[in-house]
């Protein structure tokens, strides 16, 4: 891939105290990523993010400029990010991409690449920066990644997102508007960032549980929630969230895709075609949401 710069820095371990405001849904039961098959991966559909089976090939073939960067967060913290630039003549809004409980994986980088293909500056922070000595996607065992995620400090997560958004919007190719999209654990982070940030332009939460309705009073940004039908644990939060947001006059839209399961965007080849159909419907909805609220299209 053009413009790939790998930065390896020796960062000190940061505090691992878990804040009381950490989302209750830490996806401890989240299914592990499927082991790659020895058979040739079927190419995923053009115009959609790659599935887990063929994301490596899609990234290798991408013509978009992508690179690693370190973003300073206050005086004593930094976060490593993967940024991908769109190929367009005008400045672009920023979309922060929040990874799953597995950390900043190759698949998440593939999602960022597709967002850039669709016209956004996509920035994926590695929230395990400083918690491990690992600086390459997919290098942590699944159980280790889950354990580290559960130790993250919720306030630090939000300050890292704030810093990443400021850094990205200051890029010469950016406009001063940003949105956020997250998956599974990252979907919960999206809701919590909407609670936290008055400057967020829009949020899209893929199969992430919302916080207690009482915490939604400070939400200003419109939030789109995208869910698989076969995901009862997460979907139990939809109705209380919808009711609370309606009463408070806030914008929340939920879409539930028949037959799809948790993690459908990654596992597009599962659920007898239902996950792929959910992806075909969810991704255009994601783009329309961001274009409406970040570009005014």
Secondary structure, 3 states (H helix, E strand, C coil): CCCCCCCCCCCCCCCCCCCCCCCCCCCCCCCCCCCCCCCCCCCCCCCCCCCCCCHHHHHHHCCCCEEEEEEEECCCEEEEEEEECCCCCCCEEEEEEECECCECCHHHHHHHHHHHHCCCEEEEEECCECCECCCCCCCCCHHHHHHHHHCCCHHHHHHHHHHHHHHHHCCCCEEEEEEEEEECHHHHHHHHHHHHCCCCCEEEEECCCCCCHHHHHHCCCEEEEEEEEECHHHHCCHHHHHHHHHHCCCCEEEEEEEEEECCCCCCCCCHHHHHHHHHHHHHHHHHHHHHHHHHCC
